[in-house]
Amino acid sequence: MLATQSDAIEDALWIALRALEEKASLSHRMAARMQARKQTLAAQRLKEEAQSALERSAIIREVLLKDNTNTNVD
């Protein structure tokens, strides 16, 4: 049962990682569009959102990779 829960948590973390990376990518594209339209405040806010999403995704990736490293040491 514990292994099943662990697998479910890992799957959820991978999904969260992908969602955050997609959010960052979308925010970067939207920021570029806002910048092109001279909407610098909106562009700046979107750049900050993208950076925040990347930082959060990096934390999740670190946890996932660390967990995989520990799992493979058996």
C-alpha positions in Angstrom: 0.0 0.0 0.0 2.8 2.4 0.8 4.5 1.7 -2.5 1.2 2.5 -4.3 0.8 5.8 -2.4 4.4 6.7 -3.2 3.9 6.0 -6.9 0.7 8.1 -6.9 2.6 11.0 -5.2 5.4 10.8 -7.7 3.0 10.8 -10.6 1.2 13.9 -9.1 4.6 15.6 -8.7 5.5 14.9 -12.4 2.2 16.3 -13.5 2.7 19.4 -11.3 6.2 19.8 -12.8 4.9 19.7 -16.3 2.0 22.1 -15.5 4.5 24.6 -14.0 6.8 24.4 -17.0 3.9 24.9 -19.4 2.7 27.9 -17.3 6.2 29.4 -17.5 6.4 28.9 -21.3 3.0 30.4 -21.8 3.8 33.3 -19.5 7.0 34.0 -21.5 5.1 34.0 -24.8 2.4 36.3 -23.4 5.0 38.6 -22.0 6.7 38.9 -25.4 3.3 39.8 -26.9 2.6 42.4 -24.3 6.1 43.8 -24.7 5.5 44.1 -28.5 2.3 46.0 -27.8 4.1 48.3 -25.4 2.3 47.1 -22.4 5.3 46.9 -20.2 3.6 46.5 -16.9 1.7 43.5 -18.1 4.8 42.1 -19.7 6.8 42.5 -16.5 4.0 40.8 -14.4 4.0 37.9 -16.8 7.8 37.6 -16.7 7.6 37.5 -12.9 5.0 34.8 -13.1 7.1 32.8 -15.5 10.1 33.1 -13.3 8.1 32.0 -10.2 6.8 29.0 -12.1 10.3 28.0 -13.1 11.6 28.3 -9.6 8.8 26.2 -8.2 9.3 23.6 -11.0 13.0 23.4 -10.2 12.2 22.6 -6.6 9.8 19.8 -7.6 12.4 18.5 -10.2 15.1 18.4 -7.5 12.8 16.4 -5.2 11.9 14.0 -7.9 15.4 13.4 -9.1 16.7 13.1 -5.6 14.0 10.5 -4.8 14.9 8.6 -8.0 18.6 8.6 -7.0 17.8 7.2 -3.6 15.4 4.6 -5.0 18.0 3.3 -7.5 20.7 2.9 -4.8 19.2 -0.3 -3.5 
